[in-house]
Amino acid sequence: MPQAEPLPEHPGNAQGFAPAKPQRDRQVAQARVQYPVSDGKPMSESGIHWRTTVDAGAVLVVHHGDRPDVHVGGNLFMYYEEGNPKAVVSPDVFVAHGVSKEPPRDVWKVWEEGKAADFILEVTSKSTRGHDEGDKKRLYERLEVGEYWQFDPTGDYLDPVLKGQRMGADGRYRELRLEKRDGGLCRFSEVLGLDLRLEDGRLRFFDPERGEYLLTPEEQASALRAATAERDAVEAERRREADALRTAEARIAELERRLRSGG
């Protein structure tokens, strides 16, 4: 991980004196550096890339909802060299462990957060292939990102369309071979504790401990509508049964009354 250049030593510092002028000037200059939150360019190449990015980020936010020490972010400028606003990258989705979830960040400064990320997903395409396979891979190795994943939702160049890499003991990435499971390709992410699975060309996250997929917001809304409809149907059937029971009881009471009165 890149570190800010160490401040020069000054004999007076150990005795509580003010920093030397060059050191103080450097600190003031760094404090004045601006770190933009955007470059004005579209964050996603197409609608399908945007949708994939949003869905992946959303399910991971919900999955880590009870973890105050996990931050899930995406499409956020990540600055990795203090004082150098050109040293920036913008992962589509990232997860960082051991940092505060709150507050929301406008930008991510590695030297303030203490790390870049533990997991990064790039929703890639033919036009970003060179950057994703070259510069970004080398940068994420340098920043000690534990797992780097790429997903090509349109199948422009990755075959299969999902590629995962995990950092080895030597600080270099090793490609993760996908496994065939439940009729599709997948691989377990040690960082997330989840399977990344391909299902009908879609990237899905599966929780093996619970034995269920993480649902996107749209899927959650659909599941809620289905559960609500099922509940309403059960309640309607109960009302019909209650009405039928009341009708039968009224008929019985009427017959008993007639029997007592002799007809």
C-alpha positions in Angstrom: 0.0 0.0 0.0 1.5 3.4 -0.9 2.4 5.5 2.1 2.8 9.3 2.4 6.3 10.4 2.3 7.6 10.6 6.0 7.9 14.0 7.5 11.5 15.2 8.0 12.9 14.9 11.5 13.5 18.0 13.5 15.3 18.1 16.8 12.8 20.4 18.4 9.8 18.1 17.7 10.7 15.7 20.5 10.6 18.6 22.9 7.2 19.9 21.7 8.5 22.8 19.5 6.7 23.8 16.3 7.7 21.9 13.2 10.5 23.4 11.0 9.3 25.7 8.3 9.8 23.3 5.4 7.9 20.6 7.2 5.1 23.1 8.2 4.9 24.4 4.6 4.5 20.8 3.3 1.7 20.1 5.8 -0.1 23.3 4.8 0.4 22.5 1.1 -1.1 19.0 1.6 -4.0 20.4 3.5 -4.8 22.7 0.5 -4.9 19.8 -2.0 -8.3 19.3 -3.5 -9.6 15.8 -4.1 -12.5 16.0 -6.6 -15.5 13.8 -6.1 -16.1 13.4 -9.8 -14.6 14.0 -13.2 -17.9 14.6 -14.9 -17.7 11.4 -17.0 -20.4 8.7 -16.9 -19.7 6.1 -14.2 -21.0 3.2 -16.2 -20.6 2.2 -19.9 -24.2 1.1 -20.4 -27.5 0.4 -18.7 -26.7 -3.2 -18.1 -23.3 -2.3 -16.6 -25.0 0.3 -14.3 -27.7 -2.2 -13.3 -25.2 -4.9 -12.5 -23.1 -2.5 -10.4 -26.1 -1.2 -8.5 -27.4 -4.7 -7.8 -24.1 -6.0 -6.6 -23.5 -3.1 -4.3 -27.0 -3.2 -2.9 -26.9 -6.9 -2.0 -23.5 -6.5 -0.3 -24.7 -3.5 1.7 -27.7 -5.5 3.0 -25.5 -8.6 3.6 -23.2 -6.5 5.8 -26.0 -4.5 7.4 -25.2 -5.6 10.9 -21.5 -5.0 10.6 -20.4 -1.5 11.7 -16.8 -2.4 10.9 -17.4 -3.1 7.2 -17.8 -0.5 4.5 -19.3 -1.3 1.1 -18.8 1.3 -1.5 -18.8 1.8 -5.3 -18.3 4.3 -8.1 -16.3 6.3 -5.5 -13.0 8.0 -6.2 -10.3 6.2 -4.3 -7.2 8.3 -3.7 -4.1 6.3 -2.8 -1.3 8.9 -2.5 -1.6 11.8 -0.1 -1.1 15.1 -1.9 -1.5 13.6 -5.4 -5.1 14.0 -6.7 -4.0 12.3 -9.9 -3.3 9.0 -8.1 -7.0 7.9 -8.2 -9.0 4.9 -9.2 -12.8 4.3 -9.0 -13.7 0.6 -8.3 -17.3 -0.3 -9.4 -17.9 -2.1 -6.1 -15.6 -2.6 -3.1 -15.7 -4.0 0.4 -13.3 -2.9 3.2 -13.2 -4.7 6.5 -12.0 -3.2 9.7 -13.1 0.4 8.9 -16.1 2.3 10.0 -19.3 1.9 7.9 -20.4 5.4 8.7 -20.3 8.2 7.8 -20.9 8.0 4.0 -17.8 9.2 2.1 -17.6 11.6 -0.8 -14.2 10.2 -1.6 -12.0 7.4 -0.2 -8.5 8.4 1.0 -6.4 5.3 1.6 -4.1 7.1 4.0 -7.0 8.1 6.2 -8.9 4.8 6.1 -5.8 2.7 6.6 -6.4 0.5 3.5 -7.9 0.5 0.1 -10.2 -2.5 0.1 -10.3 -6.3 0.7 -12.6 -7.1 -2.2 -13.1 -5.3 -5.5 -15.5 -6.1 -8.3 -15.1 -4.4 -11.7 -18.0 -4.7 -14.1 -15.9 -4.8 -17.2 -16.3 -4.5 -20.9 -14.3 -4.7 -24.1 -13.5 -1.0 -24.0 -12.1 -1.2 -20.4 -10.3 -4.6 -20.9 -6.8 -3.3 -21.2 -7.1 -1.1 -18.1 -8.8 -3.7 -16.0 -6.4 -6.5 -17.0 -3.3 -4.3 -16.8 -3.0 -1.1 -14.8 -5.8 -1.8 -12.4 -4.6 -5.3 -11.7 -1.1 -4.0 -10.9 -2.5 -1.2 -8.8 -4.8 -3.4 -6.8 -1.8 -5.7 -6.1 0.2 -2.7 -5.0 -2.7 -1.6 -2.7 -2.9 -5.2 -1.3 -6.5 -5.8 -2.3 -7.2 -9.4 -1.2 -9.5 -10.3 -4.0 -10.0 -8.8 -7.4 -13.0 -9.9 -9.5 -14.2 -9.0 -13.0 -17.6 -9.6 -14.5 -18.3 -9.1 -18.2 -22.2 -8.9 -18.3 -22.3 -8.7 -22.1 -19.7 -11.4 -22.8 -17.5 -9.0 -24.8 -14.2 -10.6 -24.0 -14.2 -12.7 -20.8 -14.9 -16.5 -21.2 -16.3 -17.4 -18.9 -17.7 -14.0 -18.1 -16.6 -14.1 -14.4 -12.9 -14.0 -13.4 -11.6 -14.0 -9.8 -8.1 -13.4 -8.5 -6.8 -13.9 -5.0 -3.6 -12.5 -3.6 -1.0 -15.0 -2.7 1.7 -14.9 0.0 4.1 -13.3 -2.5 1.8 -10.3 -3.0 0.8 -11.4 -6.5 -2.6 -12.4 -7.8 -3.5 -16.0 -8.5 -6.5 -16.7 -10.8 -9.3 -18.7 -9.1 -10.6 -21.6 -11.2 -14.3 -21.6 -11.4 -16.1 -24.7 -10.2 -19.3 -26.3 -11.6 -22.0 -26.5 -9.0 -25.8 -26.8 -9.1 -25.6 -26.6 -12.9 -23.6 -23.4 -13.1 -20.1 -22.0 -12.6 -19.2 -20.4 -9.3 -16.3 -19.8 -6.9 -16.2 -19.1 -3.2 -14.9 -15.7 -2.0 -12.9 -16.1 1.2 -13.2 -12.3 1.8 -17.0 -12.2 1.6 -17.8 -15.7 2.7 -20.1 -16.0 -0.3 -20.2 -17.8 -3.6 -20.1 -15.7 -6.7 -22.3 -17.6 -9.2 -23.2 -17.3 -12.8 -26.9 -18.0 -13.4 -28.3 -17.4 -16.9 -25.6 -14.9 -17.6 -26.2 -13.0 -14.4 -23.8 -12.6 -11.5 -25.4 -13.7 -8.2 -24.2 -13.9 -4.7 -25.0 -17.0 -2.7 -24.7 -17.5 1.0 -23.7 -21.2 1.5 -24.3 -21.0 5.3 -27.9 -20.0 4.8 -28.3 -21.9 1.6 -29.9 -18.9 -0.2 -29.2 -16.2 -2.7 -28.8 -12.6 -1.7 -31.7 -10.8 -3.2 -31.4 -7.6 -5.2 -33.8 -4.7 -4.3 -36.1 -5.7 -7.2 -36.1 -9.3 -6.1 -36.8 -8.3 -2.5 -39.7 -6.2 -3.7 -41.0 -9.1 -5.9 -40.7 -11.5 -3.0 -42.5 -9.1 -0.7 -45.4 -8.8 -3.2 -45.6 -12.6 -3.5 -45.6 -13.1 0.2 -48.2 -10.4 0.7 -50.4 -11.9 -2.0 -50.1 -15.3 -0.4 -51.0 -13.9 3.1 -54.0 -12.1 1.6 -55.2 -15.3 -0.1 -54.9 -17.3 3.1 -56.7 -14.6 5.0 -59.5 -14.4 2.4 -59.9 -18.2 2.6 -60.1 -18.0 6.3 -62.8 -15.4 6.0 -64.7 -17.6 3.6 -64.4 -20.5 5.9 -65.5 -18.3 8.9 -68.5 -17.1 6.9 -69.4 -20.7 5.9 -69.1 -21.8 9.6 -71.3 -19.0 10.7 -73.9 -19.8 8.1 -73.9 -23.5 9.1 -74.2 -22.6 12.8 -77.1 -20.3 12.0 -78.8 -23.1 10.1 -78.2 -25.6 12.9 -79.6 -23.1 15.4 -82.7 -22.6 13.2 -83.3 -26.3 12.9 -82.9 -26.9 16.6 -85.4 -24.0 17.3 -87.9 -25.6 14.9 -87.4 -29.0 16.4 -88.1 -27.7 19.9 -91.2 -25.8 18.8 -92.6 -28.9 17.0 -91.9 -27.8 13.5 
